[in-house]
Amino acid sequence: MADITHKLSSSVQLSVAAAATQVERIGTSYSVSGTSVDTTYTPSGGSAVSDGIGSLTISSGVGAIPTLEATQKTAGSAFSFSQTFTQGDAISASAPTAGTVSNFSNQTSTGSGTAGDLAGTITTAGAVTLTAGGSGTVATGQFVNELTID
């Protein structure tokens, strides 16, 4: 004798996306490298410093680099000098708002979805009807008919 199991299940899932903003704050960086060069800089309110690289000054997250003078140690000899500076983002006083541009270097903002006519139904006969909504919406419907014979 066989056992027969019959299962019917249905589901509709409707979703409307919320507004969202994702940001990445870029930090300030400063580097100096070189060979066979003499360097001089004068800190704010101070005396000239020889063979120094200066210092990065940061205020509210924004960096400022010193004026650095580099001269070749020995005329006619090989030398190298490199100075790089990346200006970071200022520290914001408030959180970013979806849909607006803030002071961050890398920002992705998505507006909220609109439900509009978003709808979904499943009849007792298993007919799935989904109606599209506005932007930022998802409608998923399924009807499962499972028959097991052991």
PEVENMO-V708836 format. One record per residue. RES is the residue in one letter. SS is DSSP state (A for helix, B for strand, O for the rest). PSI is psi in whole degrees, 0 to 359 (999 if undefined). BURIAL is + if it has 9 or more other C-alpha atoms within 8 Angstrom, else -. Layout:
# PEVENMO-V708836
RES;SS;PSI;BURIAL / RES;SS;PSI;BURIAL
This chain:
# PEVENMO-V708836
M;O;134;- / A;O;144;- / D;O;132;- / I;B;128;- / T;B;130;- / H;B;122;- / K;B;136;- / L;B;133;- / S;B;149;- / S;B;154;+ / S;B;150;- / V;B;133;+ / Q;B;125;+ / L;B;132;+ / S;B;147;- / V;B;125;+ / A;O;142;- / A;O;157;- / A;O;145;+ / A;B;147;+ / T;B;132;+ / Q;B;130;- / V;B;156;+ / E;B;123;- / R;O;129;+ / I;O;130;+ / G;O;160;+ / T;O;141;+ / S;B;152;+ / Y;B;132;+ / S;B;150;- / V;B;136;+ / S;B;155;- / G;B;163;+ / T;B;146;- / S;O;40;+ / V;B;150;+ / D;B;139;+ / T;B;150;+ / T;B;138;+ / Y;B;157;+ / T;B;112;+ / P;O;156;+ / S;O;122;- / G;O;13;- / G;O;188;- / S;O;158;- / A;B;141;- / V;B;126;+ / S;B;149;- / D;O;34;- / G;O;172;- / I;O;3;+ / G;O;190;+ / S;O;151;- / L;O;124;+ / T;B;131;- / I;B;131;- / S;B;123;- / S;O;32;- / G;O;356;+ / V;B;129;+ / G;B;155;+ / A;B;135;- / I;O;156;+ / P;O;162;+ / T;O;115;- / L;B;125;+ / E;B;130;- / A;B;130;+ / T;B;148;- / Q;B;133;+ / K;O;310;- / T;O;117;- / A;O;134;- / G;O;351;- / S;O;162;- / A;O;144;- / F;O;162;+ / S;B;151;- / F;B;133;+ / S;B;136;- / Q;B;125;- / T;B;149;- / F;B;130;+ / T;B;120;- / Q;O;122;+ / G;O;171;+ / D;O;144;+ / A;O;152;+ / I;O;127;- / S;O;144;- / A;O;348;- / S;O;164;- / A;O;152;- / P;O;152;+ / T;O;134;- / A;O;132;+ / G;O;355;- / T;O;157;- / V;O;126;- / S;O;189;- / N;O;21;- / F;O;147;+ / S;O;326;+ / N;B;113;- / Q;B;135;+ / T;B;124;- / S;B;134;+ / T;B;129;+ / G;O;163;+ / S;O;155;+ / G;O;167;+ / T;O;119;+ / A;O;317;+ / G;O;236;- / D;O;17;- / L;O;124;+ / A;B;161;+ / G;B;138;+ / T;B;155;+ / I;B;125;+ / T;O;168;- / T;O;340;- / A;O;355;- / G;O;8;- / A;O;125;- / V;B;128;+ / T;B;121;- / L;B;136;+ / T;B;126;+ / A;O;144;+ / G;O;201;+ / G;O;197;+ / S;O;150;- / G;O;27;+ / T;B;154;+ / V;B;133;+ / A;B;126;+ / T;B;131;+ / G;B;146;+ / Q;B;148;- / F;B;126;+ / V;B;129;- / N;B;111;- / E;B;127;- / L;B;122;- / T;B;128;- / I;B;119;- / D;O;999;-
